[in-house]
Amino acid sequence: MRALVYLGPGSAELQDRPAGQLVNDDDVVVEVVGTGVCGTDRKILLGRFPARPGVVLGHESVGVVRETGPQVRSVVVGDRVVVNPTLYCGWCVPCRRGATNFCRHKAGTEVGVDRDGTYAESVTLPERFVERVPDGLPFRSAVLIEPLACVLSNVGAASLTFDDTVVVLGAGPIGMLTALVAARRARRVTVAEPDGYRLELACERFAHVVDVAGTDPAEAVVKASGGERPSVVFDTTGTGLDAALRLIDDGGRVVVMGFDDSYAVPLRPLQLTNRGIRLIGAGDYRADIFPVAVDLAVELGGSQRLGTGTGPGLERLVTHEFPLERYVEAFTALGGLTRDGGDGGGGTGRAGYDALKVVIRSHSGPVGADGWPVDA
């Protein structure tokens, strides 16, 4: 099969790899239909997030079951499924207390990082890491289930209430999903974004959007809100903690979501203690969050109001699709793969975006109106 293999920072190539096959009795072989391009994928290629050279990249994947082991009961051949790439052992101390996101046996199990991922034509996983996609859910909604699970984990960690005012730093796919989910509970949600393309899309979907290009994000958001500061800030960029700490109101919560191993910021503990600020990192999502994300994707899958603005539903967040062999174009649409390119953090001199959510399709055959292969 064809697979996109990570060679090292700035380098990946399509290679021929052995097709997925059953190894254990509880294995499922999934024919990959498509995989969303995650910001983590791009940061791996930029050298800003660690991964094992030689690994097949990709983890936000949906596909069709093509083979099952004799012990598999939850899915059958022909089922549409979404991959849960956050593997866990199930028997270490964190797993036994339900904290599967902090499994102590992660080495060699991170799909698309140090275990072969889904920018490929097939993948093999244990049964518990594939979830059946409900009938009628379009492909472009299904492919957002995994990032939606990430968002649910982080929004849940913030313990939002109806009294909260929220600012989301970054209007990329994760930022858009965060604003969408937060708006189901918070009093008001504001999205801050410097990139013109993403800013325009955010304005179509949300009522409160602030252009922070060429300015200090914290100052721009406070000015736009008439001097009021939010009680919760989500930094979805991975490079916005400094701005978030200057923006947050006393007693507020800052949730750090974006991944960027190259970013660091000085932190004075007194800034947290004197102002009663809670700095939150949620980590990966727990196993029980993933089926919730599946159900929420169904609910959000149609045309509806997003937050307090108007706009199309979940699947319309996917703006571009590329076949596997055009992976360079896919990453270029998201700012390219040069180290001085866009990182979504609002820095200066970064490349612009030409897409919101990009999907790389492994399946090359005909598809129906719902985006799934016609035989699925």
C-alpha positions in Angstrom: 0.0 0.0 0.0 1.0 3.7 -0.3 1.9 5.4 2.9 3.3 8.9 3.8 6.4 8.3 5.9 8.2 10.8 8.1 11.9 10.9 7.4 12.9 13.7 9.8 12.2 17.5 10.2 11.1 19.0 6.9 11.1 15.6 5.1 8.4 13.0 4.2 7.8 10.8 1.2 5.3 8.3 -0.2 6.6 4.8 0.2 5.3 1.3 -0.5 4.5 -0.4 2.8 2.9 -3.7 3.7 -0.8 -3.5 3.8 -2.7 -3.7 7.1 -3.2 -7.3 8.2 -4.6 -9.1 11.3 -2.0 -10.0 13.9 -4.1 -10.5 17.1 -7.6 -12.0 17.5 -9.0 -8.6 18.5 -7.5 -6.7 15.5 -9.5 -4.7 13.0 -8.1 -3.9 9.5 -9.5 -0.5 8.4 -9.4 0.7 4.8 -8.6 4.4 5.3 -10.9 6.7 3.5 -9.4 10.0 4.6 -7.4 11.6 7.4 -7.6 15.2 8.6 -4.4 17.2 8.7 -3.7 18.0 12.3 -1.5 20.9 13.4 0.6 18.3 15.2 1.3 16.6 11.9 2.6 19.9 10.5 4.7 20.6 13.6 6.2 17.2 13.4 7.4 18.0 9.9 8.6 21.5 11.1 10.7 19.8 13.9 8.4 21.4 16.6 6.9 18.2 17.9 8.9 14.9 18.4 8.1 11.8 16.3 9.9 8.7 15.3 11.6 8.9 11.8 10.3 6.1 9.6 6.7 6.3 11.1 3.7 6.6 8.9 2.1 10.0 9.8 -1.6 10.8 10.4 -4.2 10.0 13.1 -7.5 11.9 12.5 -8.9 9.1 10.4 -12.1 7.5 9.2 -12.5 4.4 7.1 -14.3 1.2 6.4 -13.8 -2.2 8.2 -12.3 -4.7 5.7 -11.3 -7.5 8.0 -11.8 -8.5 11.7 -10.2 -10.9 14.1 -12.3 -13.8 15.6 -12.8 -12.0 18.9 -14.1 -8.8 17.4 -17.8 -8.1 18.3 -18.4 -4.4 18.1 -17.9 -3.9 14.3 -18.3 -6.0 11.2 -16.8 -5.9 7.7 -18.4 -3.0 5.8 -18.9 -0.7 8.9 -17.9 2.9 8.6 -15.6 3.7 11.6 -13.5 6.4 13.1 -10.1 5.7 14.6 -9.4 6.6 18.2 -5.6 7.1 18.0 -5.0 7.6 21.7 -4.1 4.1 22.7 -3.8 2.8 26.2 -2.9 -0.4 27.9 -5.9 -0.7 30.3 -4.0 -2.2 33.2 -1.6 0.4 34.5 -2.5 2.5 37.6 -3.8 5.5 35.6 -5.8 3.3 33.3 -7.4 1.4 36.1 -8.6 4.7 37.7 -10.0 5.8 34.3 -7.2 8.2 33.4 -6.5 6.3 30.1 -5.1 9.6 28.7 -2.2 9.3 31.1 -1.4 5.6 30.4 2.1 4.8 31.5 2.8 2.6 28.5 2.6 5.1 25.7 5.9 4.3 24.1 5.3 2.9 20.6 1.6 3.4 20.8 1.0 7.0 19.6 -0.6 6.6 16.2 1.1 8.8 13.6 3.9 9.7 16.1 5.8 6.5 17.1 3.3 3.9 15.8 2.3 3.8 12.1 -0.6 6.1 11.3 -3.3 6.7 8.8 -1.9 8.7 5.9 -2.0 5.3 4.2 -4.4 3.0 2.5 -5.1 0.8 5.5 -4.3 0.5 9.2 -4.6 -2.2 11.8 -5.8 -1.5 15.3 -7.2 -3.3 18.3 -11.0 -3.4 18.3 -11.4 -0.9 21.2 -9.7 1.8 19.2 -12.2 1.9 16.3 -15.7 3.4 16.9 -18.6 2.8 14.6 -19.8 5.9 12.7 -23.6 6.3 12.9 -25.6 5.9 9.7 -26.2 9.1 7.9 -23.1 11.0 9.2 -21.3 12.6 6.3 -17.7 11.9 5.7 -16.6 15.5 6.4 -18.4 15.5 9.7 -17.0 12.1 10.7 -13.4 13.1 10.0 -13.8 15.8 12.6 -14.7 13.4 15.4 -11.1 13.0 16.7 -10.3 16.7 17.0 -13.8 17.2 18.5 -12.8 14.7 21.2 -9.7 16.8 21.9 -11.8 19.9 22.2 -14.3 18.2 24.5 -11.5 17.2 26.8 -10.2 20.7 27.1 -13.5 22.5 27.4 -14.5 20.0 30.1 -11.3 20.8 32.0 -12.3 24.4 32.1 -15.5 23.6 33.9 -17.5 26.2 32.0 -20.6 27.7 33.4 -23.3 29.9 32.0 -21.7 32.9 33.7 -18.4 32.5 31.8 -17.2 34.8 29.1 -14.7 33.0 26.9 -11.9 34.0 24.5 -10.5 31.5 22.0 -7.1 32.4 20.7 -6.8 31.1 17.1 -9.5 30.4 14.5 -8.0 27.3 13.0 -10.0 24.0 13.1 -9.4 23.4 16.8 -10.2 27.0 17.6 -13.4 26.9 15.6 -14.4 23.7 17.3 -13.5 25.0 20.7 -15.6 28.1 20.2 -18.5 26.0 18.9 -18.5 23.7 21.9 -17.9 26.5 24.4 -20.8 28.4 23.0 -23.2 25.7 24.0 -22.6 26.7 27.7 -20.8 30.0 28.1 -22.5 33.4 28.1 -20.4 34.8 25.3 -17.5 33.5 23.2 -15.0 35.7 21.3 -12.6 34.4 18.7 -9.2 36.1 18.1 -7.3 35.5 14.9 -4.5 37.3 13.0 -4.8 35.5 9.6 -7.1 37.1 7.1 -8.4 33.9 5.6 -9.3 32.3 8.9 -10.6 35.6 10.2 -13.1 35.8 7.3 -14.3 32.3 8.0 -14.7 33.0 11.7 -16.7 36.1 11.0 -19.1 34.0 8.9 -19.7 31.6 11.9 -19.4 33.7 15.1 -20.8 37.0 16.2 -17.8 38.1 18.3 -14.5 38.0 16.3 -11.4 40.2 16.8 -8.7 40.8 14.3 -5.4 40.7 16.2 -3.1 41.0 13.1 -0.2 43.4 13.8 -1.3 44.1 17.3 -1.1 42.8 20.8 -3.8 40.1 21.1 -4.6 40.8 24.7 -4.9 44.6 24.2 -7.0 44.1 21.1 -9.5 41.7 22.7 -9.9 43.9 25.8 -10.5 47.0 23.7 -13.0 45.2 21.5 -15.0 44.1 24.6 -15.2 47.5 26.1 -12.5 46.9 28.7 -14.0 43.6 30.0 -11.7 40.7 30.5 -12.8 37.1 30.0 -13.1 34.5 32.7 -11.8 31.7 30.5 -9.1 31.8 27.7 -8.4 28.8 25.5 -5.0 29.1 23.7 -5.4 26.8 20.7 -2.3 28.1 19.0 0.4 26.6 21.2 2.2 30.0 21.2 -0.3 32.3 23.0 0.2 31.6 26.7 1.8 35.0 27.3 -1.1 36.8 25.7 -3.6 34.6 27.5 -2.1 35.4 30.9 -2.2 39.1 30.2 -5.8 38.9 28.9 -7.4 36.7 31.6 -9.5 38.3 34.4 -8.6 37.8 38.0 -9.8 34.4 39.2 -10.0 33.2 35.7 -8.9 30.0 33.9 -6.4 29.6 31.1 -6.5 26.4 29.2 -3.4 25.6 27.1 -4.3 23.5 24.1 -1.9 24.0 21.2 1.2 21.9 20.8 4.5 23.5 20.0 7.7 22.1 21.5 9.7 25.1 20.4 7.6 27.7 22.4 8.5 28.8 25.9 7.4 31.7 28.0 8.7 33.1 31.4 6.2 32.5 34.1 6.2 34.2 37.5 4.2 32.1 40.0 3.2 35.2 41.9 1.2 36.2 38.8 -1.0 33.1 39.3 -1.2 33.2 43.1 -1.9 36.9 43.6 -4.6 37.0 40.8 -6.1 33.6 41.5 -5.5 32.4 38.0 -5.7 28.7 37.2 -3.5 27.4 34.4 -4.9 24.2 33.0 -3.5 21.5 30.7 -5.9 18.7 29.9 -3.6 16.3 28.1 -5.1 13.8 25.7 -8.8 12.8 26.0 -9.9 9.9 28.1 -11.4 6.8 26.4 -14.9 7.7 27.6 -14.9 11.0 25.8 -14.5 9.5 22.3 -18.0 8.1 22.0 -19.4 11.4 23.3 -17.6 13.1 20.4 -19.2 10.7 18.0 -22.7 11.6 19.3 -21.9 15.3 19.3 -20.7 15.1 15.7 -24.1 13.7 14.7 -25.8 16.6 16.5 -23.6 19.2 15.0 -23.5 17.6 11.5 -26.3 19.7 9.9 -26.8 23.3 9.1 -27.3 25.4 12.2 -26.2 28.3 14.2 -22.6 28.1 15.4 -22.2 30.0 18.6 -24.1 33.2 18.5 -23.5 33.8 14.8 -24.9 32.0 11.8 -23.3 29.7 9.4 -23.1 26.2 8.0 -22.7 23.1 10.2 -19.8 20.9 11.2 -18.9 19.4 7.9 -18.4 22.8 6.3 -15.3 23.3 8.5 -13.6 21.0 6.0 -12.6 23.3 3.2 -10.2 21.3 1.1 -9.5 17.6 0.2 -6.4 16.3 -1.5 -5.5 12.8 -2.7 -2.6 11.1 -0.8 -0.1 11.7 -3.6 -0.7 15.5 -3.4 0.2 15.7 0.3 2.6 18.6 -0.4 -0.3 20.7 -1.7 -2.3 19.8 1.4 0.4 21.1 3.8 1.1 24.1 1.6 -2.6 25.2 2.0 -1.9 25.3 5.7 1.1 27.6 5.5 3.8 25.3 4.1 6.6 23.4 5.7 9.3 26.0 6.0 10.4 26.8 9.5 9.5 30.5 9.1 6.0 29.6 7.8 2.7 30.0 9.6 2.3 28.4 13.0 -1.0 29.8 13.8 0.4 31.7 16.8 0.0 35.2 15.6 3.7 35.8 15.1 5.0 38.2 12.5 6.3 37.2 9.2 4.4 34.0 9.0 2.8 32.6 5.8 -0.9 32.9 5.3 -3.5 30.1 5.2 -5.4 29.0 2.1 -7.6 26.5 3.9 -9.3 25.8 7.2 -9.5 22.0 7.7 -7.7 19.9 5.1 -8.3 16.2 4.5 -5.9 13.9 2.8 -7.9 11.1 1.0 -6.3 7.6 0.9 -9.3 6.2 -1.0 -9.2 7.1 -4.7 -12.4 5.5 -6.0 -15.8 7.2 -6.6 -17.7 8.7 -3.6 -21.3 9.4 -3.0 -23.0 12.7 -2.1 -22.1 12.0 1.6 -18.4 11.8 0.7 -18.1 8.1 1.6 -17.0 5.5 -1.0 -20.0 4.4 -3.0 -19.5 0.8 -1.8 -19.4 1.7 1.9 
